[in-house]
Structure formats: structure tokens, C-alpha cells
Amino acid sequence: MSGKERMVEQSKQWLSESLIELMKSENFQDISITEIAQQAELSRKTFYHSFKNKEALVNYFCDKLFDSYFQRLMKQVPSPGVTMLDNTLDIFLNFWWEQKDIIRLLINQGLFDHMNEIWQQKAIPRYNEFAAPWHVNGSAKNVAYVMAFQLGGFTNILRVWLSQDEPESPTEIKKIMIGAIQQLADSIK
């Protein structure tokens, strides 16, 4: 990455952090581009060189968040079914637990569903990048349905879990999820 590219990326990061900080005290819809740029100590011109609008800034932020999650997910070593599921749930729950303040902020700002759409778009192309025994071998349409089913469950767990004032620990949520998965598996035998 060249020096100019690093500066552009740093500016995007500062703008992203500024929006997050502003959303802690203001409604997303009421935050102006000028406020974001001022909070980042950058110009409006710099904002518009990087982003078309606030929604594009949210997209950037969500992309970075999911890239971090996928990087962590990709580090796991493929293993037999139950162990792989256990490891995957640990990665999922611990990563999002670390991000719980951001998730709560997105929920409170009405941006959680937007985040979910971005996750769906990013996850489907990455479906085959890591081996998992529950992955289906099928058409792109079949994979899209399976991913919608899985991600719908995962993101709704995040919404219910992390919107609470005192959410359970990742370990407790994992026990609940594994119990539900086991009950579903038992019901189709």
C-alpha cells in the first residue's frame, strides 16, 4: 500500500470512528456530513472523496467489522463435526461479545438490519473459503438459502442477546445454541 493509499484508508477509519462516536449521543438520521468531518478533524471534501453519503460510511464500517470476523473464522483448523461446530460457535460468540457495544449501538440506531444485509452479501461468496461439515454442496441458489437460514439464526441471536442490559456470557449462549441445534437434529431423525 502506497503512502497515499494509507492516508486515504486512515481518513476512512477516522471518519468511521467519528460517526460511531457521534451516534452515541445523536440519532444517525440527524448527524450531518459536516459533523462527521469536524469530529474526524477532516474536511467535507475529504469525506466526499471517500464516501458518497453516510450510508456508504456505515457500509465501510460494517465491511471492516465483517472482514475482522472472517479473518478470525478462517484461522480455525478444520475438525470433525461437533468439534468444528463448537469452535465455530466460540469464534462467533466471542468475536461479537467483544463488539457488543457496537452491536448495541447499531440496534439502537436502527442500523442492525442494514448490517445484516451487508453480512449476507459478504458471507455467501466466502462460504467455501473454510471447510465445515454442515456446508451443503449444491447450486449457488441452494447455498444462498442455506446461508440465509444460518445467518438469520445467528444475527437474530445477536439482536436478542446483545440488546439486553445484562446479556449472558458467550459460554451460556453457546449452551443454549447447541441445545437448540441438537433438538432440531433429533426432531428429524
Phi, psi and omega per residue, in radians:
M1 nan 2.260 -3.134
S2 -1.297 2.953 3.119
G3 -1.056 -0.707 3.132
K4 -1.145 -0.730 3.122
E5 -1.115 -0.666 3.096
R6 -1.141 -0.685 3.113
M7 -1.138 -0.728 3.117
V8 -1.090 -0.797 3.137
E9 -1.122 -0.705 3.104
Q10 -1.097 -0.728 3.107
S11 -1.082 -0.741 3.109
K12 -1.074 -0.724 3.129
Q13 -1.115 -0.780 3.125
W14 -1.084 -0.731 3.116
L15 -1.110 -0.721 3.111
S16 -1.078 -0.847 3.133
E17 -1.087 -0.623 3.124
S18 -1.168 -0.748 3.095
L19 -1.068 -0.779 3.127
I20 -1.038 -0.790 3.141
E21 -1.090 -0.749 3.138
L22 -1.151 -0.628 -3.130
M23 -1.190 -0.267 3.094
K24 -1.211 -0.391 -3.108
S25 -2.218 -0.138 -3.119
E26 -2.320 2.736 3.059
N27 -1.288 2.352 -3.132
F28 -0.863 -0.766 -3.095
Q29 -1.114 -0.441 -3.093
D30 -1.602 -0.170 -3.117
I31 -1.389 2.269 -3.128
S32 -1.676 2.803 3.063
I33 -1.044 -0.695 3.125
T34 -1.038 -0.773 3.119
E35 -1.068 -0.758 -3.134
I36 -1.081 -0.832 -3.128
A37 -1.096 -0.755 3.130
Q38 -1.116 -0.743 3.123
Q39 -1.049 -0.640 -3.136
A40 -1.460 -0.096 -3.071
E41 1.038 0.741 3.080
L42 -2.238 2.976 3.132
S43 -1.565 2.802 3.033
R44 -1.042 -0.639 3.133
K45 -1.028 -0.734 3.104
T46 -1.103 -0.726 3.096
F47 -0.989 -0.904 -3.053
Y48 -1.248 -0.310 3.000
H49 -1.238 -0.478 -3.082
S50 -1.739 -0.610 -3.013
F51 -2.403 2.559 3.109
K52 -1.315 -0.655 -3.078
N53 -2.837 -3.069 -3.138
K54 -1.123 -0.635 -3.138
E55 -1.095 -0.652 3.088
A56 -1.135 -0.595 3.074
L57 -1.175 -0.708 3.074
V58 -1.104 -0.734 3.097
N59 -1.020 -0.779 3.123
Y60 -1.039 -0.839 -3.130
F61 -1.046 -0.820 -3.137
C62 -1.125 -0.695 3.080
D63 -0.998 -0.801 -3.140
K64 -1.119 -0.711 3.125
L65 -1.076 -0.823 -3.120
F66 -1.233 -0.600 3.063
D67 -1.047 -0.712 3.108
S68 -1.121 -0.729 3.114
Y69 -1.101 -0.834 -3.117
F70 -1.114 -0.635 3.090
Q71 -1.054 -0.733 3.115
R72 -1.164 -0.741 3.140
L73 -1.087 -0.677 -3.091
M74 -1.215 -0.317 -3.120
K75 -1.372 -0.241 -3.111
Q76 -1.253 2.589 -3.128
V77 -1.577 2.239 3.105
P78 -0.987 2.428 -3.114
S79 -2.606 3.010 -3.140
P80 -1.001 2.755 -3.021
G81 -0.630 -1.136 -3.046
V82 -1.123 -0.737 3.133
T83 -1.123 -0.714 3.134
M84 -1.133 -0.752 3.107
L85 -1.084 -0.795 3.136
D86 -1.032 -0.832 3.131
N87 -1.112 -0.737 -3.124
T88 -1.123 -0.754 3.101
L89 -1.121 -0.683 3.076
D90 -1.040 -0.812 -3.137
I91 -1.084 -0.854 -3.124
F92 -1.017 -0.962 -3.038
L93 -1.180 -0.713 -3.132
N94 -1.228 -0.671 3.107
F95 -1.070 -0.887 -3.070
W96 -1.261 -0.460 3.025
W97 -1.084 -0.736 3.094
E98 -1.103 -0.478 -3.107
Q99 -1.746 0.241 -2.977
K100 -1.023 -0.614 3.135
D101 -1.146 -0.687 3.106
I102 -1.182 -0.758 3.134
I103 -1.075 -0.771 3.103
R104 -1.052 -0.721 3.126
L105 -1.089 -0.784 3.120
L106 -1.114 -0.698 3.087
I107 -1.077 -0.872 -3.098
N108 -1.126 -0.499 -3.133
Q109 -1.567 0.018 -3.135
G110 1.282 0.407 -3.096
L111 -1.882 0.029 -3.090
F112 -1.123 -0.744 3.124
D113 -1.130 -0.612 3.063
H114 -1.098 -0.773 3.086
M115 -1.034 -0.736 3.141
N116 -1.062 -0.731 3.101
E117 -1.061 -0.744 3.133
I118 -1.132 -0.730 3.120
W119 -1.043 -0.794 3.136
Q120 -1.028 -0.790 -3.133
Q121 -1.116 -0.667 -3.114
K122 -1.385 -0.564 -3.031
A123 -1.306 -0.712 -3.065
I124 -1.012 -0.834 3.114
P125 -1.130 -0.387 -3.122
R126 -1.633 0.033 -3.039
Y127 -0.901 -0.789 -3.073
N128 -1.600 0.077 -3.137
E129 -1.284 -0.362 3.047
F130 -2.294 2.440 -3.096
A131 -1.400 2.304 3.058
A132 -2.518 2.385 -3.076
P133 -1.096 -0.347 -3.124
W134 -1.589 -0.025 3.080
H135 -1.220 2.435 3.102
V136 -1.612 2.569 2.978
N137 -1.733 1.954 -3.096
G138 -2.927 -2.948 -3.125
S139 -1.205 2.907 3.093
A140 -1.034 -0.616 3.124
K141 -1.152 -0.757 3.109
N142 -1.079 -0.774 3.120
V143 -1.067 -0.719 3.127
A144 -1.061 -0.724 3.114
Y145 -1.150 -0.777 -3.140
V146 -1.091 -0.769 3.128
M147 -1.130 -0.686 3.099
A148 -1.068 -0.725 3.120
F149 -1.116 -0.875 -3.102
Q150 -1.162 -0.876 -3.090
L151 -1.168 -0.584 3.076
G152 -1.039 -0.780 3.099
G153 -1.116 -0.842 -3.111
F154 -1.094 -0.813 -3.083
T155 -1.231 -0.579 3.087
N156 -1.214 -0.576 3.022
I157 -1.086 -0.784 3.105
L158 -0.997 -0.803 -3.090
R159 -1.062 -0.863 -3.102
V160 -1.198 -0.803 -3.061
W161 -1.136 -0.957 -2.966
L162 -1.520 -0.079 3.059
S163 -1.487 -0.165 3.129
Q164 -1.273 2.652 3.082
D165 -1.138 -0.665 3.136
E166 -2.281 1.388 -3.105
P167 -1.192 2.653 3.076
E168 -1.114 2.861 3.092
S169 -1.262 2.799 3.062
P170 -0.982 -0.636 3.137
T171 -1.085 -0.759 3.127
E172 -1.146 -0.734 3.133
I173 -1.146 -0.661 3.113
K174 -1.068 -0.740 3.103
K175 -1.042 -0.756 3.123
I176 -1.099 -0.791 -3.114
M177 -1.122 -0.787 -3.137
I178 -1.121 -0.681 3.077
G179 -1.067 -0.747 3.129
A180 -1.163 -0.727 3.117
I181 -1.108 -0.747 3.127
Q182 -1.106 -0.741 3.133
Q183 -1.128 -0.704 3.082
L184 -1.088 -0.803 3.132
A185 -1.082 -0.740 3.136
D186 -1.128 -0.556 -3.087
S187 -1.268 -0.278 -3.125
I188 -1.889 0.181 3.120
K189 -1.410 nan nan
